[in-house]
């Protein structure tokens, strides 16, 4: 009788226990791709998925924002994909695109404008790399205009709501800039004439 009571109590306890809560930090597809491509241990996949620069990547362009966020545009060393990552120093908050393959290049648009000359000719150099994600256009820009105060170069991100055209500006710290918009990478993305100033 005691054995039966203990078994019943154990069964009732098991049925009434709440399900454990899990937090999924990356999709199963992404995890499987990372494991397959890099042959890493499952215990380290979350750290790998939250890295700004993976072992097989090179930095195309990177900088910190004035609020100490990090921006990285990276490509695979063998030009298999292009990727944008943004977030705090400790965590990637946005990666675009999620799937890292050859199709990623055509998810980005590049436009530029160059006019030589100094202040008298209003010389300028404008570069924009953009993509659309979740109803917003993200524009990573690097600009110089000779008529600007102090002739400063500027870098940052403009986020444009596609329905309302409302713009959010994230200013970058130009002194933290590494890289740029190299022709050999930019020729792999869509070419446009759109200017975002």
Helices and strands as residue ranges (DSSP letters): H 2-16, H 28-38, G 42-44, H 45-49, E 57-65, E 70-76, E 82-88, E 91-96, G 102-107, E 109-115, G 119-121, E 124-133, E 136-145, G 149-151, E 153-161, E 167-179, H 183-186, E 190-191
